[in-house]
Structure formats: structure tokens, C-alpha cells
Amino acid sequence: MSRMPIALTVAGTDPTGGAGVLADIKTFHSRQVFGMAAITALTAQNTIGVQDVHNIPGQFLQEQLDSIFSDEVPDAMKSGMIANEEMMTVIKECVEHHQVPYIIDPVMIATSGDPLIDEDAAEFLRTQLLPLALTVTPNIHEAEKISGQQISSEGDIKKAADIFLNDIGVQSVVITGGHLDSGPTDYLFTADNAIELSETRIDTTNTHGTGCTFSAVMTAELAKGKSIEESFRTAKRYITSAIRYNPNIGKGNGPVSHFSYKGE
């Protein structure tokens, strides 16, 4: 039998299962990809907010990645919540050494509004980690923070994308536009192309973990050998279904469904 494609997530936990590595693993498996995970942080959080965070020492993150890569090299990997420069350095060295297709979900702010990243790490992320990424998938608030460009229109999104591509040096960028009043349009920008995918806004607050899930779909598709554009289109269809058929769990911003999308 041929080996099943493998996707790796390097991110934090969410004990309620809506975001972080649990959401990523469920997403990988729903896309017929074997999921692996290296933990960057243990969180006490739920649909209401983040109550506490315990960051993993950089040395232990290194040991987790060594255990994975010495046994089986994943076909693609993503990172989510990386709170400090020490852990970012470990991930940077891993990506540079193994040359694995790498997606960054630059998790900085939880859906609840709680900050999830050390301020001192933001510049390292921008200058050292992002240039290694095949793509980066910020939401509007993350794109503003990283690019320094205020975003309130489609024109602003294009200006921010230009900063990502030409100033920061990422190979492509997906800016998810669900936070704009104009509606949930997501944008993929590469050096040669720009693609917009729109859907009708779904009237729900159950969007916890959408960024994690979107980037996990793209990672899974890349692990299967799909292109960035194909991965982006699948992720858009998947997340739309996941929000529409959310399981209505929790007292706050509930999670999305990781099992509703039945497409190819």
C-alpha cells in the first residue's frame, strides 16, 4: 500500500476542541490526510475566552519536532500559535533544514479578542519566519498588524498584500476578509495572480477556530500534492460549510463543524 499523505501542525491546544491542534487534526483527518502535531502552548480556553496560557519551552518543542522528522517527514506543515521568539527560531531552523511546504496561520488574537502572541515575537515573525512560508493566512486584524496597513476596503487589502509579497517576501498570501462589512470574501495573492472567492454571509457567531481550520485545509491539500490555488478553493468551500453547519456548542463564540463538507 502507498503511504498516506501526512500533514503536521505546530500550534497550541484548545481543551474545548474548537481551535488549535485539535481543530487542525480533525480537519486533516476529514481531508483524508494523516495528522501529526507538535505543541507550542497549553491553553485554558473555551468559547468565551482564554483564561490562561502555558508556553512550552523551546527545547521541548525542538524535541517534539526531532521525534517527528527523524521518523517520518511530513508532506506539508503549518504553524499556528507561536508565542515567542525562542519557539519561532526552532521552527525556522526546522523548515530551513527539511524544506517542507510551510503554511503560517499568524495567530495573534483569539476570536474572543484575547492576545495570543508575545509583542517581542511579532518582528521576528515578520522578518525571519514569514519569508520561509509558501503562504500565510492572516485575517484582517492580523494582516493589519503585520503589514502596518489599515484595512477597511478591498483596495486596502491589495495594498497589504503587496507589502506581504514585496516587502516581507512571502511567496503568496491569503487574506480572509470575514471581518469586513462588505462580506466574507477571501483573497489569494501571488506574484502573478489574484483570486477572490465570495460567499453569502452566514448569520452566526459560531466562528471559533475558523482561521485554524482554513489553514489546516490548505495544509492538508498541499500534503496531497494540490496547488496553492486548488488548496485555497477547497478551503473556502470547506469553511463555508463548516460555519453554516456549526454544531452550536458553548456559551460564547462556538466552534465550526469539521465534518460537514463532503466535497472532493
C-alpha positions in Angstrom: 0.0 0.0 0.0 1.2 3.5 -0.7 1.9 5.8 2.3 -0.9 8.1 3.4 -0.1 11.8 3.0 1.0 13.4 6.2 0.3 17.0 7.5 1.9 18.4 10.6 0.5 21.2 12.8 2.7 23.1 15.2 0.4 25.1 17.4 -1.3 25.4 20.8 -4.1 23.4 22.4 -7.7 24.3 22.9 -9.2 21.9 25.5 -12.7 22.5 24.1 -11.6 21.3 20.7 -12.7 24.3 18.6 -9.3 25.7 17.7 -5.5 24.9 17.7 -4.1 21.4 17.2 -7.4 19.6 17.9 -9.2 21.5 15.2 -6.2 21.0 12.9 -6.1 17.3 13.4 -9.9 16.9 12.9 -9.5 18.9 9.7 -6.6 16.8 8.4 -8.4 13.6 9.0 -11.6 14.9 7.4 -9.5 15.6 4.3 -8.1 12.0 4.3 -4.6 13.1 5.5 -2.8 11.7 8.5 -2.3 14.4 11.1 0.7 14.9 13.4 1.1 17.7 16.0 3.9 19.4 17.9 2.6 21.5 20.8 3.7 25.1 21.3 1.4 26.1 24.2 -1.2 24.7 26.6 -4.2 26.9 27.0 -7.1 27.1 29.3 -9.7 28.5 27.0 -13.3 27.9 25.8 -15.8 29.6 23.6 -16.0 32.6 25.9 -12.3 33.4 26.0 -8.7 32.5 27.0 -8.3 32.1 30.7 -4.6 31.1 30.9 -1.7 30.1 28.6 1.4 28.0 29.4 4.0 28.2 26.7 6.1 25.1 26.1 9.9 25.6 26.5 11.7 25.9 23.1 13.9 22.9 23.9 10.9 20.7 24.3 9.4 21.9 21.0 12.7 21.0 19.4 12.5 17.5 20.9 9.0 17.1 19.6 10.0 18.1 16.1 13.1 15.9 16.2 10.9 12.9 17.1 8.6 13.6 14.2 11.2 14.3 11.5 13.6 11.6 12.4 10.8 9.0 12.0 8.7 10.4 9.1 9.0 13.7 7.2 5.5 15.3 6.7 4.4 16.3 3.2 3.3 19.7 4.5 3.2 21.6 7.7 1.5 24.6 9.3 2.1 26.7 12.4 -0.4 28.5 14.4 0.0 29.9 17.9 3.8 30.6 18.4 4.1 32.9 21.4 7.8 33.8 21.5 11.0 34.2 19.5 12.6 31.1 21.1 9.9 28.8 19.6 9.9 30.7 16.3 13.7 30.1 16.0 13.2 26.3 16.5 10.5 26.3 13.7 12.6 28.4 11.4 15.6 26.0 11.6 13.3 23.0 11.1 11.7 24.5 7.9 15.1 25.6 6.5 16.6 22.1 7.1 13.8 20.0 5.8 12.4 22.3 3.1 8.8 21.2 3.8 5.9 23.2 2.2 5.0 25.5 5.1 1.9 27.5 5.8 1.7 30.1 8.6 -1.5 31.0 10.3 -0.2 34.0 12.2 -2.3 33.5 15.3 -2.1 36.8 17.2 -5.6 37.4 18.6 -8.3 34.9 19.6 -11.8 35.2 18.2 -12.7 36.5 21.7 -10.2 39.3 21.3 -7.6 37.9 23.7 -3.9 38.5 22.6 -2.1 35.2 21.9 1.4 36.3 20.9 4.3 38.0 22.7 4.8 41.5 21.3 8.6 40.9 21.1 8.0 38.0 18.7 6.0 40.0 16.2 9.1 41.4 14.4 10.8 38.0 14.3 7.7 36.5 12.8 7.6 39.3 10.2 11.3 39.3 9.2 12.5 35.7 9.8 9.6 33.3 9.6 7.2 34.7 7.1 9.8 34.7 4.2 10.0 30.9 4.6 6.3 30.4 4.1 4.7 29.0 0.9 1.7 31.0 2.0 0.5 32.9 5.1 -3.2 33.2 6.0 -3.9 36.2 8.1 -7.4 37.6 8.9 -8.0 41.3 8.6 -6.7 42.2 12.1 -3.6 40.0 11.7 -2.9 41.4 8.2 -3.1 45.0 9.6 -0.7 44.2 12.5 1.9 42.5 10.3 1.7 44.9 7.3 1.2 48.1 9.2 -1.6 48.9 6.7 -5.0 49.8 8.0 -7.6 47.8 6.2 -11.2 48.9 5.6 -11.7 48.2 1.9 -10.7 45.9 -0.9 -8.2 48.4 -2.0 -6.5 48.3 1.4 -6.4 44.5 1.2 -4.5 44.8 -2.1 -2.0 47.3 -0.5 -1.5 44.9 2.4 -0.9 42.0 0.1 1.7 44.0 -1.8 3.6 44.5 1.5 3.4 40.8 2.2 4.7 39.8 -1.2 7.2 42.5 -2.0 8.4 43.9 1.4 8.2 40.9 3.7 8.9 38.3 0.9 6.2 35.6 1.3 5.5 33.5 -1.8 1.8 34.0 -1.5 -0.7 35.4 0.9 -4.4 34.6 1.7 -6.2 37.4 3.5 -9.5 36.2 4.9 -12.0 39.0 4.7 -14.8 37.8 7.0 -14.2 40.8 9.4 -15.0 43.4 6.7 -18.6 44.8 6.5 -18.7 44.0 2.8 -19.0 40.3 3.4 -16.9 37.1 3.6 -14.7 37.4 0.6 -11.3 35.8 0.8 -8.3 36.7 -1.3 -5.3 34.8 -2.6 -2.4 36.9 -3.9 0.7 35.5 -5.6 3.4 37.3 -7.6 1.4 36.6 -10.8 -2.2 36.3 -9.9 -5.0 37.4 -7.6 -8.2 35.4 -6.8 -11.3 36.4 -4.9 -13.8 34.0 -3.6 -17.1 35.2 -2.1 -20.0 33.6 -0.2 -23.1 34.9 1.4 -22.6 35.9 5.0 -23.9 33.3 7.4 -25.8 34.9 10.4 -23.9 33.2 13.3 -21.3 34.0 16.0 -20.1 30.4 15.9 -16.8 31.0 14.2 -14.3 29.9 16.8 -11.3 28.3 15.1 -12.1 29.4 11.6 -8.5 30.6 10.9 -7.0 27.4 12.2 -9.4 25.3 10.2 -9.0 27.3 7.0 -5.2 27.0 7.1 -5.4 23.3 8.1 -7.5 22.5 5.0 -4.8 24.2 2.8 -2.1 22.3 4.5 -3.9 19.0 4.0 -4.4 19.7 0.3 -0.8 20.7 -0.1 0.2 17.4 1.5 -1.8 15.6 -1.2 0.1 17.5 -3.9 -2.5 20.1 -4.7 -1.5 23.6 -5.9 -1.9 26.7 -3.8 -4.9 27.8 -5.9 -6.6 24.4 -5.6 -6.0 24.3 -1.8 -7.4 27.8 -1.4 -10.6 27.0 -3.3 -11.1 23.8 -1.3 -10.5 25.7 2.0 -13.1 28.3 1.0 -15.8 25.7 0.3 -14.9 23.7 3.4 -15.0 26.6 5.8 -18.3 27.9 4.4 -19.9 24.5 5.1 -18.2 24.3 8.5 -19.7 27.7 9.6 -23.1 27.0 8.1 -23.5 23.6 9.8 -21.7 24.5 13.0 -22.6 22.2 16.0 -23.9 25.0 18.2 -21.6 24.2 21.1 -20.6 26.5 24.0 -21.8 29.7 25.7 -19.8 32.1 23.6 -18.3 32.1 20.0 -18.9 28.4 19.3 -16.8 26.2 17.0 -17.4 25.2 13.4 -18.0 21.7 12.1 -15.1 19.8 10.8 -17.2 17.0 9.3 -19.9 18.7 7.3 -18.0 19.3 4.0 -18.4 16.3 1.7 -16.7 17.6 -1.4 -13.7 16.1 -3.1 
